[in-house]
Amino acid sequence: MMEIERKFKTLKYFVDGYYNQSIDDHEFDDMIREFRDEEPESLVNALRAELAELQKLIDNGDRETFKKVEILLHDNSLRYIEFEDGQAFINRVLNVLDNKN
């Protein structure tokens, strides 16, 4: 689990701070924009890299590792991002990060 924590620490920070249980789904795009605009670019790029790692798990059908990431993310945020929802989550975050509006 330590390896997962190291590999996805920015994603955990992002989910804890910007997608936790107190945030309604319709507010999520605004929260992604806030992360993009307020956090250092290095952190935004780290999130992109970790989302690419998460994408690899989905592409490889690695549900076992994905489940470990899901547990890590749920610890503080109380959000579940399940394997089936992973692609939509990644697409949504990247879409907002890459769109400068």
Wavefront OBJ file of the C-alpha trace (Angstrom):
o trace
v 0.000 0.000 0.000
v 2.940 2.351 0.636
v 3.872 2.098 -3.042
v 0.350 3.156 -4.008
v 0.478 6.056 -1.536
v 3.733 7.265 -3.051
v 2.575 6.830 -6.623
v -0.760 8.618 -6.158
v -0.024 11.217 -3.482
v -1.032 14.189 -5.662
v -4.251 12.481 -6.705
v -5.008 11.854 -3.041
v -4.319 15.509 -2.217
v -6.557 16.581 -5.096
v -9.447 14.313 -4.120
v -9.153 15.185 -0.407
v -9.106 18.909 -1.038
v -11.167 19.361 -4.174
v -13.510 16.379 -4.522
v -14.332 15.387 -0.975
v -17.803 14.467 0.229
v -18.775 18.076 0.954
v -18.529 18.993 -2.740
v -21.573 18.480 -4.931
v -20.990 16.865 -8.284
v -22.114 19.987 -10.162
v -19.406 21.998 -8.347
v -16.625 19.616 -9.304
v -15.588 21.385 -12.532
v -15.194 24.636 -10.574
v -13.054 22.812 -8.028
v -10.846 21.379 -10.780
v -10.423 24.920 -12.171
v -9.542 26.183 -8.697
v -6.898 23.472 -8.350
v -5.514 24.310 -11.808
v -5.414 28.064 -11.156
v -4.373 28.186 -7.480
v -1.895 25.333 -7.109
v 1.682 25.437 -8.446
v 2.074 24.206 -12.006
v 4.362 21.431 -10.771
v 1.459 20.024 -8.722
v -0.939 20.286 -11.657
v 1.575 18.414 -13.812
v 2.035 15.803 -11.080
v -1.729 15.252 -11.084
v -1.686 14.814 -14.864
v 1.097 12.222 -14.536
v -0.789 10.306 -11.838
v -3.980 10.341 -13.899
v -1.916 8.814 -16.727
v -0.840 6.072 -14.296
v -4.473 5.524 -13.321
v -5.338 5.358 -17.023
v -2.785 2.549 -17.451
v -4.519 0.547 -14.713
v -7.821 0.904 -16.555
v -6.283 0.104 -19.939
v -4.685 -3.025 -18.468
v -7.860 -4.038 -16.646
v -5.893 -4.031 -13.365
v -8.851 -3.934 -10.990
v -6.771 -5.165 -8.059
v -4.386 -2.200 -8.092
v -7.198 0.194 -8.965
v -9.052 -1.023 -5.852
v -6.012 -0.101 -3.721
v -6.047 3.400 -5.227
v -9.795 3.622 -4.554
v -9.228 2.732 -0.876
v -6.402 5.295 -0.611
v -8.612 8.004 -2.099
v -11.583 7.115 0.077
v -9.669 7.346 3.372
v -10.089 11.103 3.838
v -12.390 12.236 1.047
v -15.082 9.616 1.713
v -15.534 9.410 -2.063
v -15.500 6.167 -3.983
v -14.096 6.266 -7.488
v -14.824 2.787 -8.759
v -13.125 1.051 -11.671
v -16.207 1.529 -13.866
v -16.230 5.273 -13.135
v -12.471 5.741 -13.425
v -12.457 6.636 -17.107
v -15.168 9.275 -16.725
v -13.339 10.747 -13.715
v -10.029 10.947 -15.600
v -11.679 12.431 -18.700
v -13.532 15.044 -16.669
v -10.479 16.190 -14.725
v -8.202 16.317 -17.766
v -10.846 18.079 -19.848
v -11.077 20.907 -17.302
v -7.307 21.030 -16.663
v -6.567 21.308 -20.374
v -9.334 23.777 -21.158
v -8.198 27.234 -20.074
v -11.714 28.707 -19.615
l 1 2 3 4 5 6 7 8 9 10 11 12 13 14 15 16 17 18 19 20 21 22 23 24 25 26 27 28 29 30 31 32 33 34 35 36 37 38 39 40 41 42 43 44 45 46 47 48 49 50 51 52 53 54 55 56 57 58 59 60 61 62 63 64 65 66 67 68 69 70 71 72 73 74 75 76 77 78 79 80 81 82 83 84 85 86 87 88 89 90 91 92 93 94 95 96 97 98 99 100 101
